[in-house]
Amino acid sequence: MKKKVAYLLAAFAMMIAFAVFAARPVSAADGFLDVSKVTTSSVTLRWNKTAFKAEGEKVQTLGYKLYYGTSTEKMKQFGEKLSAKATGKTVTGLKARKRYFFRLKVILKHTNLETGKSKTVLKDYVDNPLAIYTLPEKIDTIRTTSSAVKAKKLRFKWKDVNPSDNSFGYEYEVKTRSGNMKDNGSTAENGVVLKNASNATYYLGRVRSTYTFENRDGKKTCYGEWSNWAALLSTPVVIGASLSGGKINVTWTEMKGVDGYDIYITNDNWKGYYKAGYTSTGATSGTIETVKGKKFSYKRGESYEVSIVARKKIDGKNYYSPGDNDVTIYTT
């Protein structure tokens, strides 16, 4: 009785393990099916040749049929019948970031050793379908979301493209504008805090998805396509802002290599910040003369907040600093 209970518990544990670790290789007494490579649009499956046996019969492998689908209920055959010598196949034409199920069927010819009569059957190569994701698409959105100038930190984030599965993560690289590696690593989140970051220059960052699963060789990691390099900019510090002749004159710290700066202004009665100035490369001062398309005219007894946003274009795309450092001007 104890042996029977132990067997049932072991069988139940194996069922749970398959449900949780669907990307693990599926094995059975007569075969072994697993995944060797995953891309955004394909999955490469592999299996070992097996010698099928049946008492009193000669069993011959005639070939294989491979089926796939986004559910176990709706699976279709991929391509034509595969030869008996086949030990792998790449399923193409898949969609990125999708979970697919794969089932391999083997075509067997049974010949009765006494009568010589033969029959052909289609048998599941393994008992359960193999489930695995395709890689997400290339990440195309990276931006600096906040900076802490005194703490020398900046945080950059990107579009979260990974499925909700803890087998996925991200790998990132950050280099200086001269090309030296600044930082690299992996993270489960779609954001990283870059430490020891200077606001006197900008950095270049890129990201890709990672997918780790198990196959017959152990743990296997496949990588998505690297994003384009993005400009990561901290915040220029406003040195001073003053009223003179009905205009606001602003000065700020320089960020080497940027394409220029935008000046923003707001007060308590406005909804949000408004772009009020634009400068070219190298300029570290500017004047606010117009706001919202009209000549700027301040009111006495009000306060205005001014901030500077640096900008840099990489591969035709504009990147901006977060503009989270500002100075307040009080009018009298």
Buried (B, 14 or more C-beta within 10 A) or exposed (E): EEEEEEEEEEEEEEEEEBEEEBBBBBBEEBBBBBBBBBBBBBBBBBBEEBEBEEEEBEBBBBBBBBBBBEEEEEBEEBEEBBEBEBEEBBBEEBEBBBBBBBBBBBBBBBBEEEEEEEEEEEBBBBEBBBBBBBBBBBBEBBBBEBBBBEEBBBBBBBBBBBBEEEBBBBBBBBBBBEEEEBBEEEBEEBBBBBEEBBBEBBBBBBBBBBBEBBBBEEEBEBEBBBBBBBBBBBBBBBEEBEBEEEBBBBBBBBBEBBBBBBBBBBBEEEEEBBEBBEBEEEBBBBBBEBBEEEEBEBEEEEEBBBBBBBBBEBEEBEBBBBBBBBBEBEEE
